[in-house]
Amino acid sequence: MSPNIRPIPVPDRDTQPFWDACKDRELRAQRCNACGRFRWPPRTFCPACCSWEYEWARLSGGGTVYSFSVVHHVVAPAFKDDAPYVVALIALEGTSEHVKVLSNVVDCPWEQVQVGMPVQVVFEDITPELTLPKFRPAPLQTSDETLK
Ligand code: ZN
């Protein structure tokens, strides 16, 4: 592989539905039909109850920054023009923190990223077949009470 070609995920039998959903601008995760627990990464059986039954539940796309790192010194040459950039573990809303995806926080200066920061998914087409979920700061929530 040329040093300037970015590595991309290779979907397999367990992960293909996740990548298909991203292509459709949806975030989905496996949820056990027996115990209701979300699981990540995708797999054939539930680690909590060993059931083989599951569904691909649609998620809101919201989440919070669980942990992150800022990459200043790039090892892979293909990413050198992106530095500094944020690699973050995002805890996805509605999954009781059972689904944490590794991604990037975008549309935000790296100095402003914080643990616990609310984020929202955005989708980036990498190839005609593959779309990556990335996250940007969620819009501020304002209640009607504060506007009156
Ligand atoms: Zn289960």
Backbone and ligand atoms as CSV (ligand in chain L), in Angstrom:
chain,resi,resn,atom,element,x,y,z
A,1,MET,N,N,0.846,-1.189,0.000
A,1,MET,CA,C,0.000,0.000,0.000
A,1,MET,C,C,0.883,1.241,0.000
A,2,SER,N,N,0.529,2.170,-0.856
A,2,SER,CA,C,1.259,3.436,-0.900
A,2,SER,C,C,1.086,4.165,0.428
A,3,PRO,N,N,2.127,4.867,0.890
A,3,PRO,CA,C,1.998,5.560,2.172
A,3,PRO,C,C,0.967,6.679,2.137
A,4,ASN,N,N,0.564,7.125,0.953
A,4,ASN,CA,C,-0.404,8.218,0.868
A,4,ASN,C,C,-1.840,7.752,0.649
A,5,ILE,N,N,-2.063,6.447,0.706
A,5,ILE,CA,C,-3.420,5.921,0.606
A,5,ILE,C,C,-3.937,5.653,2.016
A,6,ARG,N,N,-5.084,6.218,2.332
A,6,ARG,CA,C,-5.656,6.048,3.671
A,6,ARG,C,C,-6.264,4.655,3.818
A,7,PRO,N,N,-5.961,3.998,4.921
A,7,PRO,CA,C,-6.618,2.712,5.162
A,7,PRO,C,C,-8.104,2.952,5.420
A,8,ILE,N,N,-8.956,2.046,4.974
A,8,ILE,CA,C,-10.394,2.179,5.208
A,8,ILE,C,C,-10.913,0.884,5.820
A,9,PRO,N,N,-12.026,0.968,6.541
A,9,PRO,CA,C,-12.594,-0.256,7.139
A,9,PRO,C,C,-12.963,-1.273,6.049
A,10,VAL,N,N,-12.813,-2.532,6.384
A,10,VAL,CA,C,-13.204,-3.618,5.491
A,10,VAL,C,C,-14.401,-4.322,6.138
A,11,PRO,N,N,-15.616,-4.068,5.622
A,11,PRO,CA,C,-16.798,-4.713,6.202
A,11,PRO,C,C,-16.698,-6.234,6.105
A,12,ASP,N,N,-17.244,-6.919,7.113
A,12,ASP,CA,C,-17.345,-8.375,7.068
A,12,ASP,C,C,-18.794,-8.767,7.344
A,13,ARG,N,N,-19.053,-10.040,7.482
A,13,ARG,CA,C,-20.430,-10.524,7.652
A,13,ARG,C,C,-21.116,-9.877,8.859
A,14,ASP,N,N,-20.378,-9.659,9.943
A,14,ASP,CA,C,-20.980,-9.080,11.148
A,14,ASP,C,C,-21.170,-7.570,11.053
A,15,THR,N,N,-20.264,-6.879,10.339
A,15,THR,CA,C,-20.305,-5.412,10.328
A,15,THR,C,C,-20.977,-4.806,9.103
A,16,GLN,N,N,-21.221,-5.606,8.061
A,16,GLN,CA,C,-21.793,-5.061,6.818
A,16,GLN,C,C,-23.085,-4.267,7.056
A,17,PRO,N,N,-24.033,-4.742,7.901
A,17,PRO,CA,C,-25.253,-3.949,8.130
A,17,PRO,C,C,-24.967,-2.574,8.742
A,18,PHE,N,N,-23.936,-2.465,9.588
A,18,PHE,CA,C,-23.569,-1.163,10.150
A,18,PHE,C,C,-23.137,-0.212,9.038
A,19,TRP,N,N,-22.268,-0.713,8.145
A,19,TRP,CA,C,-21.760,0.136,7.055
A,19,TRP,C,C,-22.859,0.468,6.052
A,20,ASP,N,N,-23.762,-0.481,5.817
A,20,ASP,CA,C,-24.896,-0.207,4.920
A,20,ASP,C,C,-25.764,0.909,5.490
A,21,ALA,N,N,-25.973,0.894,6.810
A,21,ALA,CA,C,-26.778,1.938,7.456
A,21,ALA,C,C,-26.082,3.294,7.330
A,22,CYS,N,N,-24.775,3.328,7.525
A,22,CYS,CA,C,-24.035,4.593,7.377
A,22,CYS,C,C,-24.208,5.134,5.964
A,23,LYS,N,N,-24.177,4.269,4.982
A,23,LYS,CA,C,-24.365,4.693,3.589
A,23,LYS,C,C,-25.741,5.358,3.425
A,24,ASP,N,N,-26.728,4.867,4.201
A,24,ASP,CA,C,-28.090,5.434,4.170
A,24,ASP,C,C,-28.263,6.587,5.152
A,25,ARG,N,N,-27.154,7.100,5.705
A,25,ARG,CA,C,-27.195,8.223,6.673
A,25,ARG,C,C,-27.961,7.847,7.945
A,26,GLU,N,N,-27.759,6.600,8.392
A,26,GLU,CA,C,-28.350,6.144,9.645
A,26,GLU,C,C,-27.263,5.492,10.489
A,27,LEU,N,N,-27.396,5.679,11.797
A,27,LEU,CA,C,-26.505,4.993,12.726
A,27,LEU,C,C,-27.306,3.869,13.372
A,28,ARG,N,N,-26.818,2.646,13.244
A,28,ARG,CA,C,-27.518,1.481,13.805
A,28,ARG,C,C,-26.541,0.643,14.603
A,29,ALA,N,N,-27.084,-0.062,15.600
A,29,ALA,CA,C,-26.267,-0.980,16.404
A,29,ALA,C,C,-27.105,-2.208,16.724
A,30,GLN,N,N,-26.422,-3.313,16.971
A,30,GLN,CA,C,-27.117,-4.539,17.327
A,30,GLN,C,C,-27.717,-4.412,18.718
A,31,ARG,N,N,-28.977,-4.828,18.841
A,31,ARG,CA,C,-29.624,-4.900,20.153
A,31,ARG,C,C,-30.173,-6.315,20.297
A,32,CYS,N,N,-29.856,-6.941,21.415
A,32,CYS,CA,C,-30.263,-8.315,21.685
A,32,CYS,C,C,-31.787,-8.397,21.818
A,33,ASN,N,N,-32.404,-9.329,21.092
A,33,ASN,CA,C,-33.851,-9.512,21.193
A,33,ASN,C,C,-34.259,-10.214,22.486
A,34,ALA,N,N,-33.327,-10.898,23.141
A,34,ALA,CA,C,-33.665,-11.632,24.365
A,34,ALA,C,C,-33.557,-10.748,25.606
A,35,CYS,N,N,-32.467,-9.995,25.740
A,35,CYS,CA,C,-32.269,-9.200,26.967
A,35,CYS,C,C,-32.308,-7.694,26.718
A,36,GLY,N,N,-32.313,-7.274,25.465
A,36,GLY,CA,C,-32.437,-5.858,25.140
A,36,GLY,C,C,-31.155,-5.059,25.204
A,37,ARG,N,N,-30.048,-5.707,25.540
A,37,ARG,CA,C,-28.785,-4.986,25.668
A,37,ARG,C,C,-28.186,-4.691,24.287
A,38,PHE,N,N,-27.643,-3.468,24.154
A,38,PHE,CA,C,-26.886,-3.145,22.953
A,38,PHE,C,C,-25.515,-3.789,23.052
A,39,ARG,N,N,-24.937,-4.083,21.916
A,39,ARG,CA,C,-23.587,-4.665,21.920
A,39,ARG,C,C,-22.727,-4.021,20.855
A,40,TRP,N,N,-21.473,-3.918,21.188
A,40,TRP,CA,C,-20.488,-3.346,20.279
A,40,TRP,C,C,-19.137,-3.921,20.596
A,41,PRO,N,N,-18.330,-4.316,19.635
A,41,PRO,CA,C,-18.597,-4.303,18.204
A,41,PRO,C,C,-19.603,-5.378,17.806
A,42,PRO,N,N,-20.126,-5.282,16.573
A,42,PRO,CA,C,-21.091,-6.279,16.115
A,42,PRO,C,C,-20.510,-7.689,16.211
A,43,ARG,N,N,-21.376,-8.636,16.616
A,43,ARG,CA,C,-20.958,-10.034,16.733
A,43,ARG,C,C,-22.170,-10.934,16.621
A,44,THR,N,N,-21.936,-12.224,16.574
A,44,THR,CA,C,-23.032,-13.145,16.291
A,44,THR,C,C,-23.897,-13.467,17.493
A,45,PHE,N,N,-23.388,-13.308,18.713
A,45,PHE,CA,C,-24.215,-13.634,19.880
A,45,PHE,C,C,-24.002,-12.604,20.983
A,46,CYS,N,N,-24.960,-12.535,21.895
A,46,CYS,CA,C,-24.953,-11.547,22.970
A,46,CYS,C,C,-23.957,-11.937,24.068
A,47,PRO,N,N,-23.038,-11.055,24.436
A,47,PRO,CA,C,-22.081,-11.381,25.498
A,47,PRO,C,C,-22.740,-11.394,26.882
A,48,ALA,N,N,-23.952,-10.830,27.000
A,48,ALA,CA,C,-24.629,-10.803,28.299
A,48,ALA,C,C,-25.456,-12.064,28.542
A,49,CYS,N,N,-26.188,-12.531,27.508
A,49,CYS,CA,C,-27.091,-13.669,27.730
A,49,CYS,C,C,-26.884,-14.808,26.733
A,50,CYS,N,N,-25.947,-14.648,25.800
A,50,CYS,CA,C,-25.585,-15.669,24.809
A,50,CYS,C,C,-26.662,-15.933,23.756
A,51,SER,N,N,-27.680,-15.085,23.678
A,51,SER,CA,C,-28.698,-15.258,22.637
A,51,SER,C,C,-28.095,-14.933,21.274
A,52,TRP,N,N,-28.580,-15.653,20.259
A,52,TRP,CA,C,-28.146,-15.400,18.879
A,52,TRP,C,C,-29.113,-14.476,18.161
A,53,GLU,N,N,-30.194,-14.051,18.830
A,53,GLU,CA,C,-31.227,-13.230,18.201
A,53,GLU,C,C,-30.938,-11.754,18.462
A,54,TYR,N,N,-31.002,-10.953,17.406
A,54,TYR,CA,C,-30.770,-9.520,17.559
A,54,TYR,C,C,-31.428,-8.765,16.424
A,55,GLU,N,N,-31.500,-7.446,16.604
A,55,GLU,CA,C,-31.968,-6.560,15.544
A,55,GLU,C,C,-30.934,-5.446,15.375
A,56,TRP,N,N,-30.995,-4.775,14.232
A,56,TRP,CA,C,-30.156,-3.598,13.999
A,56,TRP,C,C,-31.005,-2.386,14.323
A,57,ALA,N,N,-30.931,-1.906,15.568
A,57,ALA,CA,C,-31.763,-0.800,16.028
A,57,ALA,C,C,-31.202,0.523,15.538
A,58,ARG,N,N,-32.104,1.390,15.089
A,58,ARG,CA,C,-31.676,2.719,14.637
A,58,ARG,C,C,-31.451,3.610,15.849
A,59,LEU,N,N,-30.329,4.324,15.853
A,59,LEU,CA,C,-29.978,5.224,16.950
A,59,LEU,C,C,-30.234,6.667,16.535
A,60,SER,N,N,-30.258,7.550,17.528
A,60,SER,CA,C,-30.556,8.960,17.251
A,60,SER,C,C,-29.419,9.654,16.508
A,61,GLY,N,N,-28.208,9.141,16.681
A,61,GLY,CA,C,-27.036,9.811,16.107
A,61,GLY,C,C,-26.372,10.756,17.092
A,62,GLY,N,N,-27.002,10.935,18.249
A,62,GLY,CA,C,-26.404,11.760,19.291
A,62,GLY,C,C,-25.469,10.930,20.160
A,63,GLY,N,N,-24.587,11.623,20.849
A,63,GLY,CA,C,-23.679,10.925,21.745
A,63,GLY,C,C,-22.885,11.929,22.552
A,64,THR,N,N,-21.955,11.411,23.344
A,64,THR,CA,C,-21.067,12.275,24.108
A,64,THR,C,C,-19.632,11.777,23.944
A,65,VAL,N,N,-18.709,12.725,24.038
A,65,VAL,CA,C,-17.295,12.357,23.978
A,65,VAL,C,C,-16.950,11.650,25.293
A,66,TYR,N,N,-16.590,10.368,25.185
A,66,TYR,CA,C,-16.253,9.561,26.362
A,66,TYR,C,C,-14.770,9.708,26.697
A,67,SER,N,N,-13.952,9.783,25.669
A,67,SER,CA,C,-12.512,9.978,25.809
A,67,SER,C,C,-11.990,10.455,24.452
A,68,PHE,N,N,-10.836,11.093,24.452
A,68,PHE,CA,C,-10.295,11.525,23.163
A,68,PHE,C,C,-8.801,11.770,23.255
A,69,SER,N,N,-8.195,11.859,22.080
A,69,SER,CA,C,-6.783,12.190,21.971
A,69,SER,C,C,-6.626,13.134,20.783
A,70,VAL,N,N,-5.681,14.047,20.886
A,70,VAL,CA,C,-5.396,14.950,19.775
A,70,VAL,C,C,-4.107,14.477,19.108
A,71,VAL,N,N,-4.201,14.196,17.816
A,71,VAL,CA,C,-3.040,13.719,17.070
A,71,VAL,C,C,-2.312,14.926,16.487
A,72,HIS,N,N,-1.099,15.150,16.989
A,72,HIS,CA,C,-0.253,16.233,16.483
A,72,HIS,C,C,0.857,15.679,15.593
A,73,HIS,N,N,1.391,14.535,16.002
A,73,HIS,CA,C,2.498,13.920,15.271
A,73,HIS,C,C,1.969,12.708,14.527
A,74,VAL,N,N,1.786,12.866,13.248
A,74,VAL,CA,C,1.153,11.840,12.425
A,74,VAL,C,C,2.164,10.770,12.036
A,75,VAL,N,N,1.796,9.513,12.257
A,75,VAL,CA,C,2.649,8.389,11.869
A,75,VAL,C,C,2.363,7.983,10.425
A,76,ALA,N,N,1.083,7.950,10.054
A,76,ALA,CA,C,0.704,7.560,8.690
A,76,ALA,C,C,0.736,8.798,7.786
A,77,PRO,N,N,1.599,8.804,6.771
A,77,PRO,CA,C,1.749,9.991,5.915
A,77,PRO,C,C,0.437,10.473,5.284
A,78,ALA,N,N,-0.481,9.587,5.037
A,78,ALA,CA,C,-1.735,9.975,4.384
A,78,ALA,C,C,-2.560,10.943,5.230
A,79,PHE,N,N,-2.287,11.003,6.531
A,79,PHE,CA,C,-3.066,11.861,7.426
A,79,PHE,C,C,-2.325,13.148,7.800
A,80,LYS,N,N,-1.139,13.382,7.220
A,80,LYS,CA,C,-0.307,14.501,7.682
A,80,LYS,C,C,-0.974,15.864,7.482
A,81,ASP,N,N,-1.785,16.023,6.442
A,81,ASP,CA,C,-2.423,17.321,6.205
A,81,ASP,C,C,-3.593,17.586,7.150
A,82,ASP,N,N,-4.035,16.560,7.867
A,82,ASP,CA,C,-5.178,16.719,8.783
A,82,ASP,C,C,-4.744,17.183,10.178
A,83,ALA,N,N,-3.499,16.981,10.551
A,83,ALA,CA,C,-3.040,17.258,11.911
A,83,ALA,C,C,-3.039,18.762,12.198
A,84,PRO,N,N,-3.348,19.143,13.433
A,84,PRO,CA,C,-3.821,18.263,14.499
A,84,PRO,C,C,-5.292,17.895,14.292
A,85,TYR,N,N,-5.630,16.635,14.663
A,85,TYR,CA,C,-7.022,16.193,14.564
A,85,TYR,C,C,-7.373,15.364,15.796
A,86,VAL,N,N,-8.687,15.226,16.032
A,86,VAL,CA,C,-9.172,14.563,17.243
A,86,VAL,C,C,-9.670,13.160,16.924
A,87,VAL,N,N,-9.131,12.178,17.634
A,87,VAL,CA,C,-9.638,10.805,17.609
A,87,VAL,C,C,-10.366,10.613,18.931
A,88,ALA,N,N,-11.651,10.232,18.852
A,88,ALA,CA,C,-12.459,10.191,20.070
A,88,ALA,C,C,-13.259,8.902,20.166
A,89,LEU,N,N,-13.505,8.502,21.413
A,89,LEU,CA,C,-14.420,7.409,21.705
A,89,LEU,C,C,-15.757,8.073,22.032
A,90,ILE,N,N,-16.774,7.787,21.221
A,90,ILE,CA,C,-18.076,8.428,21.365
A,90,ILE,C,C,-19.064,7.427,21.957
A,91,ALA,N,N,-19.622,7.755,23.115
A,91,ALA,CA,C,-20.674,6.923,23.734
A,91,ALA,C,C,-21.995,7.321,23.095
A,92,LEU,N,N,-22.631,6.358,22.430
A,92,LEU,CA,C,-23.838,6.683,21.664
A,92,LEU,C,C,-25.074,6.722,22.541
A,93,GLU,N,N,-25.852,7.769,22.330
A,93,GLU,CA,C,-27.084,8.020,23.077
A,93,GLU,C,C,-28.067,6.857,22.918
A,94,GLY,N,N,-28.715,6.491,24.011
A,94,GLY,CA,C,-29.750,5.468,23.976
A,94,GLY,C,C,-29.243,4.052,24.099
A,95,THR,N,N,-27.935,3.873,24.302
A,95,THR,CA,C,-27.381,2.515,24.372
A,95,THR,C,C,-26.821,2.190,25.758
A,96,SER,N,N,-27.132,3.021,26.753
A,96,SER,CA,C,-26.601,2.843,28.116
A,96,SER,C,C,-25.079,2.740,28.105
A,97,GLU,N,N,-24.459,3.477,27.195
A,97,GLU,CA,C,-23.005,3.489,27.017
A,97,GLU,C,C,-22.424,2.133,26.627
A,98,HIS,N,N,-23.266,1.199,26.158
A,98,HIS,CA,C,-22.739,-0.079,25.699
A,98,HIS,C,C,-22.139,0.028,24.308
A,99,VAL,N,N,-22.520,1.084,23.576
A,99,VAL,CA,C,-21.959,1.274,22.239
A,99,VAL,C,C,-21.087,2.519,22.266
A,100,LYS,N,N,-19.794,2.296,22.117
A,100,LYS,CA,C,-18.821,3.390,22.042
A,100,LYS,C,C,-18.028,3.191,20.761
A,101,VAL,N,N,-18.138,4.156,19.858
A,101,VAL,CA,C,-17.462,4.033,18.569
A,101,VAL,C,C,-16.245,4.949,18.534
A,102,LEU,N,N,-15.214,4.467,17.861
A,102,LEU,CA,C,-13.997,5.258,17.667
A,102,LEU,C,C,-14.160,6.054,16.377
A,103,SER,N,N,-13.997,7.360,16.472
A,103,SER,CA,C,-14.251,8.207,15.312
A,103,SER,C,C,-13.451,9.501,15.448
A,104,ASN,N,N,-13.843,10.495,14.677
A,104,ASN,CA,C,-13.220,11.821,14.746
A,104,ASN,C,C,-14.265,12.837,15.171
A,105,VAL,N,N,-13.825,13.875,15.891
A,105,VAL,CA,C,-14.668,15.040,16.141
A,105,VAL,C,C,-14.242,16.078,15.110
A,106,VAL,N,N,-15.203,16.524,14.311
A,106,VAL,CA,C,-14.930,17.451,13.210
A,106,VAL,C,C,-15.733,18.729,13.399
A,107,ASP,N,N,-15.454,19.718,12.566
A,107,ASP,CA,C,-16.164,21.010,12.614
A,107,ASP,C,C,-16.043,21.672,13.973
A,108,CYS,N,N,-14.887,21.500,14.601
A,108,CYS,CA,C,-14.671,22.048,15.935
A,108,CYS,C,C,-13.154,22.155,16.166
A,109,PRO,N,N,-12.652,23.315,16.610
A,109,PRO,CA,C,-11.221,23.391,16.925
A,109,PRO,C,C,-10.849,22.351,17.990
A,110,TRP,N,N,-9.727,21.698,17.814
A,110,TRP,CA,C,-9.357,20.621,18.738
A,110,TRP,C,C,-9.262,21.117,20.178
A,111,GLU,N,N,-8.937,22.395,20.377
A,111,GLU,CA,C,-8.803,22.935,21.737
A,111,GLU,C,C,-10.139,22.978,22.477
A,112,GLN,N,N,-11.245,22.904,21.746
A,112,GLN,CA,C,-12.565,23.009,22.369
A,112,GLN,C,C,-13.204,21.659,22.691
A,113,VAL,N,N,-12.588,20.561,22.243
A,113,VAL,CA,C,-13.151,19.239,22.524
A,113,VAL,C,C,-12.944,18.902,23.989
A,114,GLN,N,N,-13.996,18.392,24.646
A,114,GLN,CA,C,-13.932,18.029,26.059
A,114,GLN,C,C,-14.647,16.702,26.291
A,115,VAL,N,N,-14.214,15.968,27.312
A,115,VAL,CA,C,-14.938,14.777,27.742
A,115,VAL,C,C,-16.318,15.218,28.211
A,116,GLY,N,N,-17.350,14.478,27.795
A,116,GLY,CA,C,-18.720,14.800,28.159
A,116,GLY,C,C,-19.418,15.737,27.190
A,117,MET,N,N,-18.684,16.217,26.205
A,117,MET,CA,C,-19.245,17.136,25.218
A,117,MET,C,C,-20.302,16.433,24.368
A,118,PRO,N,N,-21.500,17.026,24.239
A,118,PRO,CA,C,-22.515,16.422,23.364
A,118,PRO,C,C,-22.141,16.575,21.896
A,119,VAL,N,N,-22.318,15.500,21.143
A,119,VAL,CA,C,-21.981,15.513,19.724
A,119,VAL,C,C,-23.116,14.875,18.927
A,120,GLN,N,N,-23.082,15.109,17.638
A,120,GLN,CA,C,-24.077,14.566,16.718
A,120,GLN,C,C,-23.358,13.985,15.512
A,121,VAL,N,N,-23.849,12.848,15.020
A,121,VAL,CA,C,-23.186,12.200,13.889
A,121,VAL,C,C,-23.329,13.027,12.612
A,122,VAL,N,N,-22.290,12.982,11.799
A,122,VAL,CA,C,-22.327,13.458,10.420
A,122,VAL,C,C,-21.687,12.342,9.594
A,123,PHE,N,N,-22.071,12.247,8.335
A,123,PHE,CA,C,-21.570,11.144,7.525
A,123,PHE,C,C,-20.675,11.671,6.411
A,124,GLU,N,N,-19.562,10.976,6.220
A,124,GLU,CA,C,-18.603,11.379,5.188
A,124,GLU,C,C,-18.381,10.215,4.223
A,125,ASP,N,N,-18.731,10.442,2.966
A,125,ASP,CA,C,-18.509,9.411,1.945
A,125,ASP,C,C,-17.017,9.339,1.638
A,126,ILE,N,N,-16.435,8.168,1.852
A,126,ILE,CA,C,-15.006,7.962,1.622
A,126,ILE,C,C,-14.771,7.374,0.235
A,127,THR,N,N,-15.610,6.414,-0.132
A,127,THR,CA,C,-15.589,5.817,-1.468
A,127,THR,C,C,-17.057,5.687,-1.889
A,128,PRO,N,N,-17.321,5.309,-3.140
A,128,PRO,CA,C,-18.723,5.095,-3.523
A,128,PRO,C,C,-19.407,4.016,-2.681
A,129,GLU,N,N,-18.633,3.117,-2.078
A,129,GLU,CA,C,-19.215,2.023,-1.301
A,129,GLU,C,C,-19.165,2.243,0.205
A,130,LEU,N,N,-18.349,3.177,0.679
A,130,LEU,CA,C,-18.129,3.285,2.120
A,130,LEU,C,C,-18.322,4.709,2.638
A,131,THR,N,N,-19.096,4.810,3.715
A,131,THR,CA,C,-19.367,6.084,4.376
A,131,THR,C,C,-18.961,5.959,5.838
A,132,LEU,N,N,-18.194,6.938,6.329
A,132,LEU,CA,C,-17.747,6.917,7.718
A,132,LEU,C,C,-18.625,7.818,8.581
A,133,PRO,N,N,-18.968,7.351,9.794
A,133,PRO,CA,C,-19.636,8.240,10.741
A,133,PRO,C,C,-18.589,9.066,11.488
A,134,LYS,N,N,-18.778,10.364,11.483
A,134,LYS,CA,C,-17.932,11.255,12.269
A,134,LYS,C,C,-18.864,12.092,13.130
A,135,PHE,N,N,-18.301,12.874,14.043
A,135,PHE,CA,C,-19.152,13.585,15.006
A,135,PHE,C,C,-18.724,15.040,15.120
A,136,ARG,N,N,-19.739,15.902,15.229
A,136,ARG,CA,C,-19.463,17.317,15.438
A,136,ARG,C,C,-20.254,17.782,16.647
A,137,PRO,N,N,-19.877,18.926,17.225
A,137,PRO,CA,C,-20.593,19.389,18.417
A,137,PRO,C,C,-22.090,19.485,18.138
A,138,ALA,N,N,-22.883,19.016,19.106
A,138,ALA,CA,C,-24.339,19.094,18.974
A,138,ALA,C,C,-24.764,20.539,19.169
A,139,PRO,N,N,-25.828,20.946,18.484
A,139,PRO,CA,C,-26.328,22.304,18.707
A,139,PRO,C,C,-26.725,22.482,20.161
A,140,LEU,N,N,-26.550,23.685,20.661
A,140,LEU,CA,C,-26.928,23.965,22.041
A,140,LEU,C,C,-28.427,23.789,22.205
A,141,GLN,N,N,-28.816,23.167,23.323
A,141,GLN,CA,C,-30.237,22.982,23.621
A,141,GLN,C,C,-30.755,24.233,24.308
A,142,THR,N,N,-31.823,24.798,23.774
A,142,THR,CA,C,-32.445,25.942,24.443
A,142,THR,C,C,-33.907,25.597,24.682
A,143,SER,N,N,-34.357,25.815,25.874
A,143,SER,CA,C,-35.764,25.532,26.175
A,143,SER,C,C,-36.587,26.775,25.892
A,144,ASP,N,N,-37.874,26.563,25.729
A,144,ASP,CA,C,-38.778,27.695,25.488
A,144,ASP,C,C,-38.763,28.667,26.657
A,145,GLU,N,N,-38.496,28.127,27.866
A,145,GLU,CA,C,-38.500,28.975,29.067
A,145,GLU,C,C,-37.411,30.048,28.980
A,146,THR,N,N,-36.262,29.702,28.438
A,146,THR,CA,C,-35.164,30.676,28.409
A,146,THR,C,C,-35.375,31.726,27.326
A,147,LEU,N,N,-36.254,31.431,26.365
A,147,LEU,CA,C,-36.487,32.369,25.276
A,147,LEU,C,C,-37.542,33.414,25.635
A,148,LYS,N,N,-38.347,33.144,26.690
A,148,LYS,CA,C,-39.426,34.081,27.039
A,148,LYS,C,C,-38.898,35.236,27.864
L,1,ZN,ZN,ZN,-28.784,-10.660,25.428
